Amino acid sequence: MCGIVGYVGNREALPILIQGIKCLEYRGYDSAGVAIINNEQKLVIHKCKGKIVDLERSFPKNLNFQGNIGISHTRWATHGKSTEENAHPHTDCTGNIALVHNGIIENYKKLRAMLKKEGHRFVSETDTEILAHLIEKYYNNNNDLHLAVQCALNLVQGTFGIVVIDRANPQKIVAARRGSPLIIGIGNGENFVASDVSALISHTKSVIYLDDNETVEITKDRYIIKNLENAEIEKEISSVSWDVSDISKKGFNHFMLKEIFEQPESITNAFRGRFMENLDTARLGGLQLSANELLKIKHIQIVACGTSWHAGLIGKYLLEDIARIPVKVEYASEYRYHNPVIPSDTLVIAISQSGETADTLAALREAKARGAKVIGITNVIGSTIARETDSGSYIHAGAEIGVASTKAFTSQITILILLSIILGRMKSISPMEGREYIEELKKIPDKVQHILDKNDEIREIAKIYKHAKNALYLGRGVNFPVALEGALKLKEISYVHAEGYPAAEMKHGPIALIDKNMPVFFIVIKDFIHDKVINNMEEVKARSGKIIAIANENDIAVEKLADSIITIPKTLSNLSPLLTVIPLQLLAYHIAVLRGCNVDQPRNLAKSVTVE
């Protein structure tokens, strides 16, 4: 969601703050701002609606932004429209305290009314502004900025990652988190704070991840971490394993295209070192469950959002077919609101690329509160989900900058395949079947590359359908969730209305939409339901729909019906989503580019959704 960067040290703060929020642009935003305590001991603020480039172009010439401490922010609007007044940083009545915020203050109306009665004046529609006034209220009482922040936040209901500066404390930053990520960057004679490690790695690889209800006071030489009760806390310093090159485009026009093309490597990284070939099974080192605990699993519940939810749906097919364990996949945003039934022998799996998705965090906390064993599947080392689950597995996909997830999706599927093999070998499948899955999974990266080599061919197909206003995506079995994911990708980045369905469901309503202008994307592989999908293709053809097929090579039945075909290599049916999704990612990408859309930063979307 919102991007936050803070700096205190000996260097000029402004270039660091601007570059920092540029590194967070991929998260999605609609306005930006910066606040600096300058070398004249004045608090100067500049903010505007639009992009960071608009902020840079519009700095007022009559203000001095030279200083060694400051904060910057990119906003994704929740309370109040995208306007200069609603952009961060926000200030108190005196204009001495400035803060930036990621999250939602749920009781802001009540707090705003209280503060208004006390004489505070508000200039924005945001929930954030009340935080500046609350801090002002308590700062006037005790003259201690850190304590004032703690007192203010003890009144707050909701989520926050906040960073605060005060003109009267020109060498001090105070930050706090609950539900929204904040990371301290440890430098030499300088320190940083940010909402994402990507804003820090050009300056330091030594970081501290704040946990919920922790606050920190930062100067250029030290940091003091406390809880909201003002008790000091010792925290471990972690080392970031990736560097600046991981967040560069490396010659590609967009991050999304680069990340699509990285999938042979990212899938390999997901399974590298995780096969136990002597036992024809797999292992997940972070899965800290004994063989006895794994054998006791009778039910699995998967909680996730968006693309991760689609990966979870594929996981359901895999785990039920290979391990013979019933699986329920739930939208994390709905999980805790329907009083979920969690039997004692249930394993709950939380899936999130960022490890910070607010709804998924809330769901896993609900599951833990009900006594469930919870594991996480995430990409970001040190993320909140990684820290709060009992155990789990990193997907090792590397930095994913494009808002529309691609390589994280296939890496999540790879981990779910490994988990299915582990449980399947313990419960249902033979050594020969386990070996077959392992040997075929090893071949997947080369088969993905074979599809990527068709990129020019796929671009030509995209040209045919770039003007479509609607699209249907149809698949069956384990490829039904791939149809959902293909439709989501088109919606996300090209703004074309698209829906995914099980192919057989088409005749229960969606078939009414089919005419000569409707492109219908079929996933049809040579498996046990191949003929059923061919029948569904016949139904579309009879109504003049345009068929684009993702099919195995030399499929004569598909060739007779499809207007366009993208062929993929054959693999085991349960592994096929790792291949069938690649053409759909490329089609969505090229259609979006041909329509002139901002592929890496689609409108209204954010990379990491840290608010409910």
N, C-alpha and C positions, 0 to 999 in steps of 0.2 A: 504494500500500500504506500503510504507516505514515506518519503525519504528524509532522513535526518542525519546531519553531520555537525559536529562541534569540534573546535580546536582551541588549545591554549599552549603557547610556547614562545619561542623567540623569533619565529618567522612571521611574515605578513600573513594574516589569517585569510583575507579575501580570496586569493587564488586557490588556496587549499579547500576552502568551503565550496567554491564554485565547481572546482574539479571533482570534489567529493560527490556533490549531488548530480553531476553529469554521469558519474558511474552508476547512479541509481535511477537514471531516466527510464531504464527498461521496466521498472516496477509499475509505471503508469502514473500520470499526474496531470493536473490541469492549471496549476499556478505554482509560483516559486517565490522565495524570498530569503533575505539574509539580514542579520543584525550583528553589528560589531561595536565593541567599546574601543573607540579610536585613541590615538596618542594625545588627544586633548581631553581625555576622560569624559567624552560624550558618547551616549548610546545613539548610533545612527542605524536606520532601518531603510531597506529598499525592498519592495515586493511588487509583483504584478501578475495579472492573469496571463496564461499562455506558457510558452516554453522557456527554458533556461536561456536560450539565445535572446529571447525578448527581454529577459531580465538584464542580461549583459549589455544590451544595446541602449538601455534606458536609465542607466545609473545617473543620478542627478550630479551635475558638475559642481554645484555649490556645496556639496557635503564631502567631508573628509572620511574616507573609509580605510585609512591606514591605521592598523592596530594589530595586536598579537593575540586577540581572543575574539571568538564569535561563534555564531550558529547559523545554519542554513537549512532549507526545507523545500521539499516538493510536496504539494498537497493533492490528494484525491478526494474530491468533495463528498462529504456526507451531510453535515448540517450547514445549509446555506449554499447558494450557487457559487460558481467559480467567478469571483470578483476580486479586485485588489483589496477591498476591505476585509474579505473573508480569508485571504491568503495569510500564511504564517510568515514571520513571527508575529505574535500578539503581545500587547503590553498592558501594564496596569494603569491606574489613574494617573500616577506620577510620571509615567514614561521612563521610569528607571529600570524596571524589570521587564525582560523580554523572554519569551519561551516559544518552543516549537513542540508539536504534539502529534503522535500517531495513535489512533484508537478512537473510542467513543465514550463520552461521559454520560451514563444513562440517567443520572439524576440532575442533569445540568439545569433543567427548568426550575426545580426547587431551589438549587443553590443560587441561580441567577436572581430569583425573586428575593431571597434572603439578602444578597449583596446589594441589590437595588435599594432595599429598605435602609441599608446602612450608608447609602449615599454613593455607591460605586456607579460609574457611568460606562455604558457599553457602546461600542461602535460597529460591531459585526453581528452576524446571525449565528456564529459558530458556538458549539459547545466548548471549544478550546479556550475561548477568551475568559471564561469564568475561572480557569486555573490561575491565570496571571493575577486576577483580583483576589482570589483566595490566598495566594502566596503573599501578596501585598498586605492583606489583613493580618496574617500571622507574623510577617516580618516586622511590621510596626510594633508588635507586642514584644518581640524578643531580640530583634536586631541580628538574627542568625539565619542566613539564607537556607542552609541545609536543614535546619530544624523547622523553618517556615514551610519548606516543601513537604517535609514529613507530616506536619500538622495538617496542611491543606489536603494531602492525598488520603489521610485517614477519614476525610469526609466524603470522598469520592466513591461512587459506585460505577463500575464499568472497566474499560481497558485503557491503558496508557503506556506510551513510551515518551517521556518528556525530557527536554534539555533546557536549562534555565541559565541566564546570565543576569547580572545586576550591576548597574553603573557604579555603585558604591563598593563593589568587590571586583575590581578590574583584572584580577588574575585567578578567578575561580569560576568553574562550571559546576552546576549541580544537575544530576540526571536521575531518573527513576523509571522503573518498568513494572507493569502488570499486564500480561497478555500480549503486549507488543514488544518485539525484540529490540534490545539495545546491547551494544558491544563496546567495551573500552579498548582502545588501541594504545599500547605502551610504547613510547618512543624514548629518545635520548634528549632530555631537556625539553620535551614536548609530549603532550598526550592528546588523545583523540576520543571521540565517542561517535557512534554511528548506528543506524538501524540495520545495516547490512555490512558484512565484512568486505564486500567488493569496494566500498568507499575508502577502505583503510590499507589495502595490500600494497599500494604504491609507496606507502610510508613506513609500514611496520607489519611484521607477521606475528607479533606477540600480542595476544588478545585475551580479554576476560569476558565471558558471557554472563551478563546479569540474569538472575532468576527473578521470578515474580516477587513483588513487594520488597525489592531491594533498591536502595538509593546509593548514589556515589557522589562524593565531592572531589573534583579533579583540579589540580593546578599543574603547572608545567613540570614539576619535579616529583609529585606524589599523587596518590589517590587513597581515599578512605571510603570503604564500603560499609553501609549499615542497613539494618532493616527499618521498617516504618516505626518501630518502637525505639529507635536510636541506639540499638545495640550493634557494636562493631562486628564485622564478619570477615573471615579469611577466605579468599577465593584462589583457585588454581589458575595459573597463567597457561594458556594453550598456544600452540603454534599452528598457524594456517599453512596448509600443505600446497596450496595453489598460488599462482602469481599473476601478474598483470597480463601476460600473454594469453591466459585462459579467458579473458574478457575482451579480446580483440577479435575483429572479423576475419583476420588472416586471409585477406584477399577476396572473400565472398561479399556480395552486395548487401546481404542482410545477415544478422545473427541467426535468424530462423533457418535460412538455407545452409549456413555453416553447420548448425546443430543437426539438421537432417542428414548431412553428409558425414557427420561424426559417428553415426550409429554403428557401423561395423566395429569401431573402436570401443564405444561405450557399452555395447552388448558384451563384447569380449571382457571388458573391465568388470562387468557385473558377475560374470561366471568364473573369471580367472582365479585359480587356486582353490576353487570351491567344489571340485570333484574328488570323490574317494573311489577311484577306479578299481581298486582292489576289492571293494565291496559293492561295486555297481550302484553307488548312490552318491549323494552330494552332502555338503556340510555348509553351514552358515555360522561362522565363528561368533558373531554377536548374538546368536540365538541361544541364550543361556538357559536352556531347558534340558533336563536330563532325559534319557531314553524312556524312563518310567513316566515322566510328566508328558512326554509326547504321545506315548501309548494311551494315556488316559483321556486325550482330547476326543470328545464325541461330537462337538459342535464347533463351528467357526463363524464368527461374525466379522465382517469387514466394514470399516467406516472410512469414508473418503469423500472428496468433492471433485466435481469437474472431470478432467482427464484422469485423475487418480481413481475416481469412482469407476470409470470405464475399465481401467486396469484391474480394479477389484472384481468387476463383473467377469472378466476373463479368468481371473483367479478362481472364481466360483466354479466355472466349467472345468478348470484344471484339477482343482482339489477334489471335487466330487467324482470326476472320472478316474483320476489316477490314485487318489488316496481313499476314495469312498467315504468321505466325511461330508455331512450336510453343511452347506454354507449359506449364510444370509448376508447380502450386501446392502448396506444402508447409506443413504445420504447423511453425512455427519451432521449437517445442519438440522436434521429432523430427529436424530437419534435420541437425544435426551428429553424431547418434548412428547414422546408417546409412551413413556413409562416402559422402557424395553425389558423384555424377559431375557435374563442371562442365566442359563442353567450352570450349575457348579462345575461342569466339565467342559466349559466353553473357553476357547481361545479367541480373543479380540485382536484384530490386526488393524492398525491405523496407518493409512498410506497418505503421504504428502511429500511433494517434491521439496518444498522449502523447509518443511519441519516446523512451520510457524502458522499454518492455516488455523484461524481462530475456531472455526466450527469443528474441525477435526480434533483440535486440542480439547475443546469442551466435551466432545463425545468420548474421548479416551479417559478423561477425568471422571466422567459419569460411570464408565465401565469399571474403572479402578475403585470408585467409591462403593460399587456394588460387589466388590470382591473378585472381579474377573482378572485373569492373567492377560496382560496387554503387551503386544510387541509392536514395534514400529518399523516401517519401511520408508526411508527418507534419503535424500541426496546430500543434505547439508550437515556436515560434522559439527557437533556442538549445538545444534538447533534444539528448540524447546521439546519437540516430540522425542528427539533422540535422548534427551536427559530425563524425560518424565515417564517413558515406557520402561517396563521391566527388563526388556532386552529387545533385540531386533537386528536389522541388517541395513547397512548403507548400500546404495545402488552404485556408487562410484561413477556417476555419469559425468562428473566435472561440472563447471559453471554452466548453467543454462540461463541465457540472457533474454532470448526471445520470449515474449509474454505467452505466446501459444506454445505449450509444451510439446516436444517431439521426442528427443532422445531420452528424456526422463520416463516417458510412457513405456518405451520398449525395454528400458532397464528395469522398471518396476515389474513388467511381465516376466522378464528373465528371472528375477528373484522369486516370483510366485511359482515359476516352473521348478526352480531348485527346491523350494519348500514342498511342492507337490511330490517331487521325486523322493525327498527325505521321508515324508509321511507315507507315501505309497510303498516304498520298500519295507517299511515297518509293518504295514497293514495289509497290502493287497497285491502288489505287482511283483513279478519274478525278477531274479537277477538279469535274465535276458532282456526283459522289458526295460529295466533300469539302465542297462548298458546301451540299449537302442536310443533312449532319450538323450543320454550323455553324448553319444557319438554324433547324433543328428544336431544337437545344440551346438557342438563345436563347428559344424559346417555353416551355421546360420550367418555369421558375419560375412563370409564370402558370397553367400546368396543375396544378402542385403546389398552388397557392393554391385552385384550383377544387376539389380533393379536400379540402383543409383546411376549406373552407366546408361540407362535409358532416359536420362533427364531431358535431353533435347526432344526426344519423341513425346514425352509427357507434356512438355511445354506446348508443342503443336496441338495436342488434344485440348489443352486448356484454352487455346485461342478460339476453338469452336464454341465453347460453352461460357465464355467470359461475360456475355450479356444476359445470361439466365437470371431470372428474378427469384426462382425457387428451385429446389432440388430434393430428390429422395435418395436415401442410401439404404440398401437392403442387404442383409446377410442372414445366415442361419447358424445355429449352434455357437461354437466358440467365436465365430466371426460376426455374430450379431452385435456385440459390443464394439467391434471395429467399425461397423456401420455407424453406430452412435458417435464414435470418435471422429470419423471422417466428416460427418455432418457438423459436428462442433467446430472442427478446424475451419471449414468453409465459413461458418457463421462468424467466428471470432475475428478473422482477418480480412475477409472480403465483404462482410455485411450482407451476404446473400442468405435469404431464409432457406434453411435446409433442415430436414428431419431424418432420423434413422429409425428403422423398424426391423423386426424379424421379417424375413421375406414373405412368409406365409400370412402375416398380419396385414399385408397390403390390401388384400381383398376385403378386409373388414373396415373399410373406410377410406384409407389413403388412395385407393385406386380411382376414386372420384376425381382426383386432381390431375390424373394423367391425360395429357394431350400431346400434340406435336411439338409443343414448346417446353415440355418438362423433361429435363435430363434425369435419368435414373441410374445411379451407380450401384452395380451388383458386385458383390464378392462371391465368386463361385469357384470353389476348388474341387478337385477330384477326390471326394470323400464319400461317406455312406449316404449323404443327403444331396449329392450332386444333382441327381435327376429331379428332385423336388424343386431345387432352385431353378433348374432349366424350365420347369413348368411355370414358375412365377415369371420368368423372363418372357415366355410365350404370351402370358396375359398382358404384359406391358406392350409387347410388340403389336398385339392385336388392337391396341388403342393408340397406336402411332407414337408412343413414347420413345425418347432417344435413350438408347442403352449404352452405357460405358461399363465395360466388364473388367474386373480384376480377376484373372483366370490363369490356370496353369498352361504351360506351353502345349501346343498341339491338341487343343480341346476343340474338336470339330463342331460339336453341338453348340458351343458358345460362339464360334466364328460365324455360324449361320444366322445368329440372332442379333449380335452386338453391332452397333454402329461404330464403336471404337473399342479396342482391346489393349490392355496393358498386361503383358504376360509376366508371370513370376515363376521361379523354380518350384519344384515339388518338395514338400517336406512332410513330416508327421502332422496330422490334422491339428493336434493340440499345440504345436509350435507355429502354426501358420499365421497367427496374428502378427508375429514379428516380421513377416514378409508382406502380408496383405495391407498393412497400414502404411507402408512406405509410399506407394503410388498415390494414396489419398492425401498424405502430407504434401507431396510435391504438387499435386493438382491444386490443392487449396492455396499453396504458396504462389504458384504461377498465375492463377486466376486473380488473386489479390493484387499482385504486381501489375498485371495487365489492366486492372480496374483503377490503378493509381492510388491504392490504399497504403497506409503506413503499416507495413507488415510487422515490424518489431514492436511497435507501440500502438496497437489498435485502440480505437476510441473507447472510452468508458471502462477499459479493463486495466487490471493491475496484476503484476506477476505474483505477488504474495498477498493473499487476502487475509489481513490480520484484524478485521472487524467482522462482527456477525451481520 
